[in-house]
Amino acid sequence: MMNYLENWRKKNISYYRDIENLYKFFVKPQSDVLEIGSGTGCLLDSVQPKTGLGIDSNSQAVELSQQQFPDLQFWVERAEMFQINQEFDYILMANTVSYLDNIQQTFFNVRKACKPSTKIIITFHNPAWEFVLKLATFLKQRMPIYNLNWLSSRDIENLLNLEGLEVIGKGKRMLLPKRIPLLYKLVNKYLAPLPLINNLCLTEYIIARVQTDITEAQRNIQNLTCSVIVPARNEAGNIESCVTRMPQLGKHTEIIFIEGNSSDNTWEEIKRVKEQYGEKWDIKIGQQKGKGKGDAVRQGFDIATGDILIILDSDLTVRPEDLVYFFDAVASGSCEFANGCRLVYPVSAEAMPWLNRMANRFFAWLLSYLLNTEIKDSLCGTKVLSRENYLRIAANRSYFGEFDPFGDFDLLFGAAKLGLKIKDIPVRYVPRTYGSSNIQHFKEGLVLLKMCLYAAQKIKFR
């Protein structure tokens, strides 16, 4: 049996390695991982779990997997029947839905093994490849498996929804499953990710999670705490309004000002405001040690104690009063990363000139493509996530490196790699009433483009 499975794996090793690379991209090492339909156990081992459990209905495959990977656990069990009193960080289903007798029952069982932060990652074959794969089986180029389920992503999304699970991300990859010299890398790395061509790819994937419970969502909105980080450079006239216009967010709100090498009296104003409003508000202050907004945001996050972390630009072009919508979205679990969107309500030319708006739409399209998640506004400075997820992004920062001086893209790309649910939150964008913008539009536009090209290599064309 081992030789049989291993021979097929070796014959199509490029395909299997690509599947493993996909899962390794999304699964954080040293996590608790369950694989349903574990086969040879190679995929489960490749994601480097802290605790790994594989279940498979083939007793011989389970026995051999256990011999090959003694540090992991493997059980003989049908996916439709398994019962387990344990919750996992990730649940993997590599092509498993294709041969299940009862997919909905399996998703019901999967739901029981999930906690709110669990990510379910499902891969399956693009139904457009049905004839090609049947031909490959006939030509003995593929392990023979008959009576397969050929499901579209919409079919799977519907079955997930029926069992209280929701899709938060999806995509396609691999155009050429056989390694042909020169062509393999060209086709799969550079052509397969391109728009339109990507629709023809063999492997489809879906990332899902548990749907939010309404009662728990309301409880979290009331009981979670919040930290609002306000990077401030040459914004002395706006500091007091950052406090007086701040809504109460959750059980407790702290405001953290990080002053960044101002040439006006911003630091003196921050100290005055802390003194005047310190009895009513929990205000923390600090001066930036490095340069750039991203550095200031990270310094603020490092001293934050709230459950939910919010970035508020001190120019107040995003109104503090609107932060309640961001807090509620993340605290309730409606999303895991809230991205400010300035392009829903009317925006004056004074607040956002026409050229800026066009550039914003371009970068929004580019980021949506890179992240496999549609966002309408990429350049709004207001971003919100839980402290727990921020720490996970920070721990995983080495994957992208210190490439982002602004901090917004670092968080967006980090959230996408963790498979977090990203959602736009509309804001009413208004002109600043004090000072002038610190942004050098053309220069920083080139920096943004450079960052996107770098991220494309790490996400799309890896």
Secondary structure by P-SEA (a helix, b strand, c coil): caaaaaaaaaaaaaaaaaaaaaaaaccccccbbbbcccccaaaaaaacccbbbbbbccaaaaaaaaaacccbbbbbccccbbbbcccccbbbbcccccccccaaaaaaaaaaaccccbbbbbbbccccaaaaaaaaaaacccccccccccccaaaaaaaaaaacbbbcccccccccccccaaaaaaacccccccccccccccbbbbbbbbcccaaaaaaaaacbbbbbbbbbcccccccccccccccccccbbbbbbbbcccccaaaaaaaaaaaacccccbbbbbbbccccaaaaaaaaaaaccccbbbbbccccccccccaaaaaaaaaaccccbbbbbccccccccccccaaaaaaaaaaaaaaaaaaccccccccccbbbbcaaaaaaaaaaccccccccccaaaaaaaaaaaaccbbbbbbbbccccccccccccaaaaaaaaaaaaaaaaaacccc
